[in-house]
C-alpha cells in the first residue's frame, strides 16, 4: 500500500504545468485564458460526472492539449505517485465526494470490489450486499472463492494463520467491518456460538437462548406465529399459510404443532 505524504500541504499536478492540488482535494491553477501562466493561483471548480458522484476537470496537459481528469486521481497521484500496475484509486470511507488525500489510496481491484459492496449500517456493521452463502458474503477473486469477511480481515490485518477462523463480535454473518472481526480456533468459534445461543446443538440455559425474534435467522415474529396458529385453527391450510408468509409448509406444520416457537403463548 502506498501511503499519502503527510509532510506537505500541496503538490504540483503530475504532467500538468501550472496546476497544484492541496491535501483537502482542492485544485488550483496559474493558467489564464490563452495558456499563459500568471504568478497567482485561482481555485478551480470541478464538475460532477453524469450518472456518478465523481468530480472531474478539463485542464491543460504539458503537451498543450486540454484533457479531462478525475480530481481524486490527480490528488492521489500527486501525493502517492503514479498508479501502480494492476491497481486503481479507492475512496477509503466510500464517499466519492471526499477528495482529501487522506481519504484516497491505490488499491487492488478485488480490494476495491470488496469495500464498494458494503452497506454501512448505523449499528456499525458493514454488510456485504453481493452474493451470499448461509448469510456469509462470498465473492470470486482471481478464480478463487472467498468469504467476504475473511477477505476484509486479511486486507486490513494481514494473512490469516492456518487453522484459524474469522469470528464476529457482532454475531452478524454478512458484516465485514474489520473492527467487528477476530481470530479464533474452531473451539473458540463453537464457544462463541454457544455463548450467544446460536448453535442448534448447544446446551444453553433457556434464559440465554436467542429464541424467536431474538434469533438473527428468524423470518417471523411472535405476533405472526400467533396469527398463523389462529388462522390454521380457523380452517386455513398449511400450504396456503406457508405461501402467504414466505416459509415452507414444514415450518408451518411445526409452528401449529407447537414443535417450534413453543415459548409463544396465546
Backbone bond lengths (Angstrom), bond angles and torsions (degrees), N, CA, C in turn:
res aa  C-N    CA-C-N  psi(-1)  N-CA   C-N-CA  omega(-1)  CA-C   N-CA-C  phi
1 X - - - 1.455 - - 1.526 109.13 -
2 X 1.330 117.31 134.52 1.455 122.09 177.63 1.516 108.49 -95.24
3 X 1.310 117.16 123.44 1.459 120.71 -177.13 1.524 111.01 -90.73
4 X 1.313 115.50 156.22 1.460 121.90 179.41 1.527 108.78 -79.82
5 X 1.320 116.96 135.57 1.466 121.84 178.90 1.525 109.15 -71.66
6 X 1.320 116.22 117.63 1.464 120.80 -176.52 1.521 112.70 -96.06
7 X 1.333 117.34 6.76 1.467 119.54 -175.61 1.522 113.18 -92.60
8 X 1.324 117.65 -9.38 1.471 120.53 -179.77 1.515 109.54 -127.32
9 X 1.330 115.80 153.93 1.460 121.33 -179.14 1.518 112.58 -93.25
10 X 1.320 117.55 -25.80 1.459 119.38 179.99 1.520 110.12 -147.25
11 X 1.342 114.34 160.74 1.461 122.04 178.68 1.525 108.59 -141.56
12 X 1.338 116.22 155.59 1.456 120.78 172.62 1.522 109.18 -72.41
13 X 1.325 116.24 148.14 1.465 120.70 178.20 1.524 108.44 -77.29
14 X 1.331 116.32 123.70 1.460 120.59 -176.68 1.526 111.53 -62.59
15 X 1.339 116.34 124.18 1.461 121.36 176.31 1.514 114.70 85.63
16 X 1.327 117.42 0.24 1.460 120.69 -177.22 1.534 108.95 -131.40
17 X 1.316 116.68 100.79 1.455 121.04 -178.18 1.528 111.02 -68.94
18 X 1.334 116.15 139.16 1.459 120.24 176.09 1.513 114.23 86.40
19 X 1.331 117.82 13.36 1.464 121.46 178.55 1.535 109.73 -126.77
20 X 1.315 115.28 150.27 1.459 121.11 -177.22 1.528 109.12 -143.63
21 X 1.324 116.72 142.44 1.467 120.99 175.44 1.528 108.72 -117.78
22 X 1.311 115.44 144.36 1.458 121.74 177.77 1.523 109.57 -104.10
23 X 1.329 114.67 164.39 1.458 119.87 -177.79 1.518 113.03 -61.07
24 X 1.338 118.31 -25.17 1.463 121.04 179.66 1.526 112.65 -79.98
25 X 1.338 117.22 -1.00 1.453 121.51 177.84 1.511 114.74 94.90
26 X 1.327 117.57 1.20 1.468 120.29 179.04 1.528 110.15 -79.23
27 X 1.344 115.60 150.11 1.464 122.14 -178.78 1.518 108.37 -118.64
28 X 1.325 116.07 133.00 1.459 122.20 -177.53 1.529 109.55 -124.44
29 X 1.346 115.18 150.21 1.460 119.46 -175.61 1.525 111.85 -134.26
30 X 1.339 115.23 143.39 1.459 122.49 170.11 1.522 110.91 -97.50
31 X 1.324 115.80 -4.39 1.454 120.82 -176.12 1.532 111.06 -71.26
32 X 1.293 114.69 142.92 1.461 122.11 175.69 1.524 109.03 -122.20
33 X 1.338 117.87 160.52 1.465 119.30 177.78 1.526 110.58 -50.99
34 X 1.318 115.43 133.79 1.447 120.22 -177.48 1.509 112.72 98.71
35 X 1.353 116.78 -12.39 1.453 119.94 175.30 1.509 115.28 98.39
36 X 1.326 118.35 -4.30 1.464 119.35 -179.51 1.533 110.28 -71.49
37 X 1.331 116.04 158.60 1.457 121.94 -179.73 1.521 109.65 -114.23
38 X 1.320 116.63 126.51 1.463 121.60 179.92 1.521 110.09 -98.84
39 X 1.313 116.44 179.81 1.463 120.74 179.41 1.524 111.89 -86.03
40 X 1.319 117.28 -15.84 1.463 121.04 -175.64 1.523 111.23 -106.29
41 X 1.336 114.57 146.01 1.465 121.03 176.87 1.524 110.40 -97.98
42 X 1.323 116.08 145.19 1.464 121.68 172.69 1.520 108.00 -126.21
43 X 1.327 115.19 145.44 1.458 119.59 -178.08 1.520 110.43 -79.47
44 X 1.329 116.64 134.06 1.461 122.09 179.41 1.524 110.45 -90.69
45 X 1.317 116.24 153.77 1.468 122.26 179.43 1.527 109.17 -110.54
46 X 1.317 117.95 105.93 1.465 120.69 -179.80 1.518 111.87 -69.27
47 X 1.330 115.53 163.09 1.464 123.05 -179.64 1.525 108.15 -115.40
48 X 1.330 115.88 142.42 1.468 119.59 178.58 1.522 109.67 -79.18
49 X 1.334 116.23 133.68 1.458 120.88 -178.58 1.523 111.17 -68.49
50 X 1.345 118.76 141.48 1.470 122.15 -178.80 1.522 111.81 -59.86
51 X 1.331 115.99 130.13 1.455 121.02 176.47 1.511 114.40 76.90
52 X 1.334 117.82 0.01 1.460 120.28 -179.86 1.521 108.35 -138.01
53 X 1.319 115.69 173.28 1.457 119.35 -178.82 1.519 112.46 -105.08
54 X 1.320 117.75 11.99 1.452 120.68 -178.88 1.524 111.32 -87.62
55 X 1.328 114.82 151.67 1.465 121.61 -175.24 1.527 110.30 -106.91
56 X 1.344 115.89 142.71 1.451 119.35 179.88 1.530 111.04 -139.41
57 X 1.317 115.38 166.03 1.462 123.34 178.09 1.524 108.92 -139.51
58 X 1.325 115.59 157.35 1.469 120.50 168.46 1.529 106.66 -108.26
59 X 1.322 116.16 114.88 1.459 120.54 -178.05 1.522 109.67 -130.43
60 X 1.320 114.47 161.36 1.466 120.53 -173.08 1.519 111.14 -86.40
61 X 1.323 116.29 122.84 1.452 122.44 178.52 1.521 110.23 -75.39
62 X 1.326 115.71 164.80 1.460 120.63 179.20 1.524 112.19 -61.72
63 X 1.352 116.90 -22.82 1.469 120.24 178.84 1.524 112.76 -83.32
64 X 1.326 116.73 1.75 1.460 121.05 177.02 1.506 114.84 95.83
65 X 1.345 118.37 -10.04 1.463 121.23 -179.01 1.532 110.57 -91.59
66 X 1.339 115.46 146.90 1.471 119.84 175.48 1.532 109.03 -87.74
67 X 1.296 115.60 129.28 1.451 121.29 -177.82 1.527 110.34 -123.38
68 X 1.324 115.30 151.33 1.466 121.10 175.49 1.531 108.31 -89.52
69 X 1.336 116.45 126.01 1.466 120.69 -178.90 1.521 109.34 -130.73
70 X 1.340 115.70 146.53 1.458 120.27 173.14 1.520 108.28 -82.36
71 X 1.330 115.68 133.45 1.458 120.69 -175.31 1.528 111.43 -60.67
72 X 1.349 116.92 -44.28 1.465 118.24 -176.56 1.521 112.09 -61.55
73 X 1.326 117.50 -30.28 1.459 120.26 -178.57 1.518 111.96 -74.26
74 X 1.334 117.88 -40.31 1.468 118.43 179.87 1.531 110.59 -73.38
75 X 1.340 117.19 -30.00 1.463 120.25 175.94 1.528 109.69 -66.10
76 X 1.326 116.34 -47.61 1.464 121.08 -178.65 1.522 111.39 -65.17
77 X 1.342 117.16 -42.08 1.461 120.44 179.38 1.523 111.23 -64.09
78 X 1.337 116.77 -36.63 1.461 120.48 -179.09 1.520 111.90 -66.09
79 X 1.335 117.03 -38.22 1.462 120.45 -175.52 1.532 113.73 -96.02
80 X 1.326 117.17 -22.61 1.470 119.38 -175.74 1.516 113.78 -121.68
81 X 1.340 117.37 -1.75 1.449 119.95 -179.19 1.520 111.75 92.13
82 X 1.343 117.13 169.35 1.471 121.29 -178.48 1.529 111.85 -58.14
83 X 1.325 115.61 156.80 1.459 121.18 -178.62 1.534 110.93 -64.81
84 X 1.332 118.27 124.38 1.474 120.76 176.66 1.526 110.50 -66.79
85 X 1.324 116.79 155.12 1.458 121.50 179.33 1.527 110.83 -58.31
86 X 1.316 116.07 137.24 1.456 121.24 176.64 1.516 114.80 77.24
87 X 1.333 117.34 11.62 1.458 119.58 -178.75 1.526 110.04 -124.96
88 X 1.312 116.92 167.91 1.453 122.55 179.09 1.520 109.77 -147.51
89 X 1.340 115.05 165.06 1.465 120.10 -177.51 1.519 110.20 -73.14
90 X 1.330 115.37 138.93 1.458 120.87 -178.93 1.522 109.98 -131.19
91 X 1.346 116.34 137.56 1.456 122.65 172.91 1.526 107.55 -87.34
92 X 1.308 117.34 115.86 1.453 121.08 -172.79 1.522 112.10 -60.55
93 X 1.353 117.61 -42.69 1.460 119.94 -178.19 1.523 112.66 -91.85
94 X 1.347 117.42 3.75 1.461 121.70 178.63 1.515 114.36 80.41
95 X 1.326 118.54 -2.69 1.465 122.70 -178.18 1.521 109.01 -94.55
96 X 1.341 117.08 107.88 1.460 121.41 -175.75 1.514 113.12 -75.17
97 X 1.314 118.00 -3.16 1.465 120.77 175.25 1.527 111.39 -94.21
98 X 1.331 116.09 -9.19 1.465 121.05 178.34 1.521 108.47 -89.99
99 X 1.335 116.54 96.76 1.455 121.99 -172.83 1.524 113.14 -94.77
100 X 1.330 117.65 7.59 1.460 120.92 -179.53 1.518 110.57 -60.57
101 X 1.340 116.36 143.00 1.463 120.48 -179.03 1.524 111.73 -58.73
102 X 1.325 116.90 -32.99 1.464 120.65 -179.35 1.517 112.53 -69.21
103 X 1.349 118.14 -13.50 1.463 122.15 -179.32 1.523 112.04 -100.36
104 X 1.325 117.13 8.81 1.455 120.92 -174.42 1.526 110.84 -125.60
105 X 1.321 115.52 146.00 1.467 120.51 172.34 1.514 109.50 -159.05
106 X 1.324 115.82 155.43 1.452 120.71 172.91 1.517 108.16 -78.01
107 X 1.307 116.69 134.90 1.459 120.17 -176.08 1.518 109.93 -142.11
108 X 1.326 115.06 157.36 1.455 120.66 177.21 1.525 109.54 -68.89
109 X 1.313 115.64 159.89 1.467 120.14 -177.78 1.523 111.54 -59.63
110 X 1.353 117.76 -42.36 1.467 119.61 -178.30 1.521 111.00 -72.21
111 X 1.341 116.63 -28.15 1.457 121.07 175.07 1.532 108.91 -60.54
112 X 1.332 116.04 -49.44 1.460 121.46 179.77 1.518 110.55 -63.79
113 X 1.341 116.94 -43.25 1.467 120.97 -178.89 1.517 111.50 -57.74
114 X 1.321 116.32 -37.82 1.464 119.55 -179.13 1.518 111.12 -68.81
115 X 1.322 117.80 -56.46 1.468 120.64 -171.25 1.524 112.51 -67.54
116 X 1.351 118.19 -28.57 1.462 119.79 -179.91 1.525 112.16 -77.35
117 X 1.340 118.17 -11.42 1.463 120.59 -178.91 1.526 111.97 -102.90
118 X 1.330 117.16 18.86 1.459 120.45 -178.79 1.520 110.76 -105.49
119 X 1.313 115.68 138.24 1.461 123.02 176.67 1.526 108.02 -103.80
120 X 1.331 116.48 109.86 1.464 120.87 -175.44 1.526 110.01 -83.76
121 X 1.321 115.73 109.85 1.460 122.89 -176.28 1.535 111.18 -85.59
122 X 1.342 115.07 159.20 1.458 120.38 176.40 1.523 111.36 -62.18
123 X 1.316 117.16 -25.24 1.460 121.86 179.80 1.529 112.26 -68.76
124 X 1.341 116.21 -15.37 1.453 120.59 -176.04 1.514 113.20 102.57
125 X 1.333 117.34 -11.36 1.464 121.02 177.89 1.532 110.29 -76.67
126 X 1.326 115.75 141.51 1.461 122.40 173.44 1.525 106.80 -109.25
127 X 1.329 116.75 97.60 1.463 120.57 -171.35 1.521 112.30 -89.74
128 X 1.327 115.33 133.17 1.461 122.64 176.22 1.518 109.34 -67.22
129 X 1.340 117.16 132.61 1.466 121.41 -176.05 1.527 112.57 -107.00
130 X 1.330 117.31 1.83 1.452 119.80 -179.54 1.523 112.24 -92.27
131 X 1.322 115.79 -150.93 1.467 121.14 -178.70 1.520 110.25 -63.44
132 X 1.324 115.61 153.79 1.460 119.04 -179.75 1.523 110.71 -145.73
133 X 1.321 114.64 159.70 1.466 122.56 175.06 1.515 106.70 -135.42
134 X 1.340 115.19 118.04 1.470 120.74 -176.93 1.522 110.88 55.10
135 X 1.333 115.86 37.36 1.467 124.81 178.19 1.521 113.77 76.35
136 X 1.316 119.08 -6.16 1.464 121.65 175.24 1.528 108.39 -88.33
137 X 1.340 116.75 130.34 1.450 120.49 179.74 1.516 111.69 -64.81
138 X 1.340 116.36 143.47 1.458 121.45 177.88 1.523 109.25 -134.00
139 X 1.327 116.24 146.04 1.462 121.48 174.78 1.515 108.84 -152.67
140 X 1.341 115.47 158.30 1.461 120.87 -179.45 1.519 109.53 -104.68
141 X 1.315 116.38 130.63 1.455 123.49 178.88 1.519 108.68 -129.25
142 X 1.343 116.33 117.36 1.463 121.29 -179.24 1.526 111.02 50.38
143 X 1.327 115.85 47.44 1.464 124.80 177.91 1.527 113.07 66.30
144 X 1.310 117.04 13.22 1.461 121.25 176.35 1.521 109.21 -112.61
145 X 1.314 116.73 133.71 1.459 121.84 -178.17 1.528 109.57 -87.12
146 X 1.331 115.89 130.36 1.459 122.27 -177.80 1.520 110.43 -122.65
147 X 1.330 115.69 147.38 1.454 120.37 163.83 1.520 106.41 -82.85
148 X 1.339 116.67 130.10 1.462 121.18 -171.94 1.524 112.47 -57.49
149 X 1.334 117.34 -40.33 1.462 118.51 -176.68 1.530 111.51 -70.62
150 X 1.325 117.80 -30.18 1.468 120.38 176.79 1.534 110.38 -70.38
151 X 1.348 116.32 -40.49 1.455 119.85 177.36 1.528 110.30 -63.50
152 X 1.330 116.92 -42.26 1.471 120.73 178.37 1.519 110.86 -59.51
153 X 1.325 116.10 -42.22 1.464 119.79 179.96 1.533 110.54 -63.22
154 X 1.345 117.18 -45.74 1.460 120.34 -178.03 1.519 112.16 -65.38
155 X 1.336 117.27 -39.24 1.461 120.17 -178.19 1.523 112.08 -64.93
156 X 1.320 116.56 -30.03 1.464 120.41 -177.64 1.527 112.32 -97.32
157 X 1.323 117.23 -44.37 1.466 121.07 -171.69 1.530 114.06 -103.90
158 X 1.332 117.59 -12.11 1.454 119.39 -178.81 1.517 112.42 104.75
159 X 1.313 115.42 178.91 1.468 122.12 -173.94 1.523 111.55 -59.34
160 X 1.333 114.67 140.17 1.464 121.51 178.25 1.528 108.46 -83.71
161 X 1.319 118.10 123.24 1.476 120.34 179.49 1.532 111.12 -59.84
162 X 1.314 116.52 147.64 1.464 121.35 179.52 1.528 110.41 -57.06
163 X 1.323 114.74 138.04 1.458 120.58 175.18 1.517 115.26 86.53
164 X 1.330 117.53 -2.42 1.464 119.51 -179.76 1.523 111.00 -102.77
165 X 1.330 115.50 149.24 1.452 123.26 178.33 1.528 108.65 -101.70
166 X 1.346 115.88 154.55 1.460 121.00 170.46 1.518 106.68 -101.36
167 X 1.329 116.60 112.45 1.458 122.77 -175.20 1.527 110.38 -103.85
168 X 1.332 115.57 164.16 1.467 122.04 -177.98 1.534 111.38 -110.14
169 X 1.330 117.07 122.12 1.464 119.86 170.28 1.533 109.88 -63.58
170 X 1.347 115.90 -34.93 1.467 121.72 -174.39 1.526 112.46 -83.02
171 X 1.335 117.80 -9.00 1.467 121.78 -179.16 1.521 111.80 58.41
172 X 1.351 116.34 35.36 1.458 122.12 -178.39 1.529 108.08 -122.73
173 X 1.348 119.11 98.19 1.470 122.23 -171.98 1.533 115.93 -50.90
174 X 1.350 120.92 -41.30 1.474 118.33 -178.49 1.521 114.32 -77.45
175 X 1.334 118.36 -3.80 1.463 121.15 -176.64 1.524 111.05 -71.34
176 X 1.344 115.60 134.10 1.462 122.09 179.51 1.531 111.76 -122.69
177 X 1.310 117.60 15.21 1.458 120.60 177.62 1.532 108.43 -67.35
178 X 1.333 118.17 116.06 1.471 120.05 -176.48 1.524 113.66 -55.84
179 X 1.333 117.14 -29.69 1.463 119.52 -179.92 1.519 112.23 -73.85
180 X 1.343 117.81 -12.47 1.468 122.10 177.98 1.522 111.69 -96.00
181 X 1.337 117.42 -1.19 1.462 121.37 -173.47 1.525 111.21 -109.17
182 X 1.320 116.26 146.05 1.455 120.71 176.15 1.520 109.62 -147.41
183 X 1.318 116.44 156.11 1.456 121.63 -179.35 1.528 110.95 -89.85
184 X 1.314 115.95 146.16 1.456 120.17 177.09 1.516 110.48 -161.02
185 X 1.301 116.42 162.25 1.457 121.52 175.14 1.519 109.11 -78.68
186 X 1.319 116.67 174.33 1.463 120.10 176.05 1.533 110.36 -58.86
187 X 1.330 116.25 -38.97 1.461 120.58 178.50 1.521 110.49 -63.44
188 X 1.343 116.67 -42.27 1.461 120.83 177.91 1.528 110.58 -61.97
189 X 1.339 115.64 -41.23 1.460 120.37 -178.47 1.528 110.94 -64.89
190 X 1.338 116.61 -44.27 1.467 120.98 179.18 1.526 110.36 -64.87
191 X 1.349 116.04 -42.28 1.462 119.68 179.26 1.532 110.79 -61.91
192 X 1.340 115.64 -38.39 1.466 119.95 179.14 1.522 110.44 -65.61
193 X 1.349 117.30 -41.42 1.464 120.65 177.82 1.521 111.00 -63.76
194 X 1.330 116.44 -41.51 1.457 120.06 179.86 1.523 110.94 -64.03
195 X 1.328 115.98 -41.88 1.459 120.14 -178.76 1.526 111.16 -62.05
196 X 1.353 115.20 -32.85 1.462 119.94 -178.24 1.526 111.90 -93.75
197 X 1.339 117.15 1.38 1.457 120.31 179.02 1.497 113.45 67.31
198 X 1.356 116.70 32.75 1.457 120.50 -173.89 1.515 112.91 -104.23
199 X 1.331 118.55 -11.22 1.471 120.77 -178.82 1.514 109.68 -95.05
200 X 1.326 115.91 129.22 1.461 121.31 -175.05 1.521 111.68 -59.74
201 X 1.333 118.12 -39.04 1.459 121.02 -175.67 1.520 112.96 -90.23
202 X 1.310 116.43 2.34 1.469 118.68 -176.67 1.523 111.27 -70.18
203 X 1.338 115.99 142.18 1.455 121.16 174.08 1.531 106.72 -92.72
204 X 1.306 115.23 95.25 1.456 121.17 -174.76 1.520 108.65 -121.68
205 X 1.329 118.48 133.99 1.462 120.07 177.24 1.524 110.97 -54.77
206 X 1.334 117.91 142.65 1.470 121.08 -177.37 1.512 113.54 -51.59
207 X 1.345 117.15 -37.90 1.459 118.88 -176.21 1.529 112.68 -70.51
208 X 1.372 117.01 -11.82 1.462 119.32 -179.31 1.517 112.43 -109.92
209 X 1.341 117.20 4.49 1.449 120.21 179.94 1.524 110.56 -83.71
210 X 1.337 115.47 139.90 1.458 120.78 174.75 1.527 108.46 -86.17
211 X 1.316 114.77 79.19 1.462 119.47 -176.87 1.521 110.25 -91.12
212 X 1.334 114.17 157.33 1.459 120.27 172.98 1.513 113.18 55.61
213 X 1.335 116.62 -128.33 1.451 122.14 -175.02 1.526 112.69 -63.98
214 X 1.336 117.81 -22.08 1.460 120.94 -178.94 1.525 111.98 -75.51
215 X 1.311 116.58 -15.89 1.461 120.52 179.21 1.529 109.51 -80.22
216 X 1.342 116.94 128.51 1.465 121.10 -176.93 1.523 112.98 -61.18
217 X 1.333 116.87 -21.44 1.467 119.92 -176.23 1.536 112.81 -94.31
218 X 1.308 117.69 -1.68 1.459 121.27 -176.94 1.527 111.32 -67.64
219 X 1.335 116.91 133.37 1.455 121.97 177.38 1.532 112.05 -97.82
220 X 1.328 116.03 -16.85 1.455 120.48 -174.84 1.526 110.79 -115.73
221 X 1.318 114.88 169.35 1.457 121.41 173.41 1.522 108.52 -114.76
222 X 1.313 116.45 166.89 1.463 119.73 -179.70 1.524 111.08 -62.89
223 X 1.326 117.45 -37.76 1.466 120.47 179.14 1.527 111.13 -63.57
224 X 1.340 116.43 -38.97 1.468 119.61 179.24 1.519 110.10 -68.75
225 X 1.336 117.10 -38.31 1.469 120.36 177.51 1.529 110.11 -60.13
226 X 1.317 117.11 -44.07 1.477 120.18 177.66 1.524 110.46 -61.99
227 X 1.346 115.74 -39.21 1.462 120.41 -179.72 1.526 110.89 -65.84
228 X 1.317 117.48 -41.09 1.465 121.52 178.68 1.529 110.22 -61.63
229 X 1.318 116.96 -45.13 1.464 120.21 -179.69 1.525 110.94 -64.91
230 X 1.324 116.74 -40.88 1.465 120.59 179.89 1.527 110.42 -63.55
231 X 1.327 117.24 -46.39 1.461 120.66 -177.09 1.528 111.33 -68.98
232 X 1.357 116.46 -32.77 1.468 119.02 177.42 1.525 110.13 -66.71
233 X 1.339 116.66 -43.15 1.471 119.77 177.78 1.516 111.33 -64.67
234 X 1.326 116.35 -25.78 1.465 120.62 -179.98 1.522 111.65 -80.76
235 X 1.345 117.00 -3.88 1.462 119.16 173.90 1.516 116.39 114.42
236 X 1.344 118.31 -1.94 1.466 119.21 -179.68 1.532 110.05 -77.53
237 X 1.342 115.46 151.94 1.465 120.51 -174.78 1.530 111.62 -80.68
238 X 1.328 114.60 153.91 1.463 119.73 176.68 1.538 110.65 -64.83
239 X 1.316 116.82 -37.91 1.457 121.01 -179.81 1.531 111.01 -62.69
240 X 1.334 115.90 -45.19 1.458 119.89 -179.91 1.527 112.20 -64.17
241 X 1.331 116.11 -41.14 1.462 120.56 179.38 1.527 110.71 -66.78
242 X 1.332 116.26 -39.34 1.462 120.07 179.75 1.523 110.96 -61.46
243 X 1.342 116.25 -44.10 1.457 119.97 179.77 1.514 112.32 -64.84
244 X 1.325 117.10 -38.80 1.464 120.83 -177.79 1.523 112.32 -69.50
245 X 1.327 117.07 -37.84 1.462 119.90 -175.38 1.531 113.24 -98.15
246 X 1.330 117.42 3.38 1.459 120.77 174.10 1.511 114.92 71.63
247 X 1.327 117.67 31.68 1.461 121.69 177.25 1.529 108.36 -127.01
248 X 1.322 116.77 171.29 1.462 120.04 -179.42 1.531 110.56 -77.52
249 X 1.326 114.80 159.76 1.466 119.70 176.92 1.526 109.98 -62.91
250 X 1.357 116.57 -35.02 1.461 120.43 179.16 1.526 110.74 -62.58
251 X 1.330 116.08 -37.11 1.470 120.23 179.24 1.526 110.40 -64.22
252 X 1.337 116.11 -42.81 1.462 120.11 178.74 1.524 109.94 -63.35
253 X 1.333 116.19 -41.07 1.465 120.50 179.54 1.532 111.10 -59.44
254 X 1.336 116.58 -42.65 1.459 120.86 179.60 1.528 111.52 -68.81
255 X 1.328 116.17 -35.14 1.470 120.30 -179.97 1.519 110.92 -67.14
256 X 1.336 116.51 -50.92 1.472 119.73 -176.56 1.526 111.01 -70.35
257 X 1.342 116.50 -23.00 1.455 119.69 178.35 1.518 113.36 -87.76
258 X 1.347 116.13 -1.86 1.454 120.49 178.31 1.516 114.50 76.56
259 X 1.340 116.89 12.06 1.463 120.03 179.99 1.529 111.32 -77.56
260 X 1.329 116.20 -32.61 1.456 121.41 173.90 1.523 109.22 -120.31
261 X 1.321 116.80 159.84 1.451 122.80 -176.74 1.550 109.24 55.48
262 X 1.324 115.49 35.18 1.463 119.47 -176.75 1.529 112.87 -65.76
263 X 1.330 115.97 -21.45 1.464 119.40 -179.97 1.519 113.46 -76.24
264 X 1.362 115.95 -11.69 1.461 120.06 -178.06 1.517 109.25 -85.11
265 X 1.289 116.49 118.88 1.470 121.60 179.47 1.518 108.83 -105.87
266 X 1.305 114.62 163.94 1.469 120.12 -178.84 1.530 110.87 -72.67
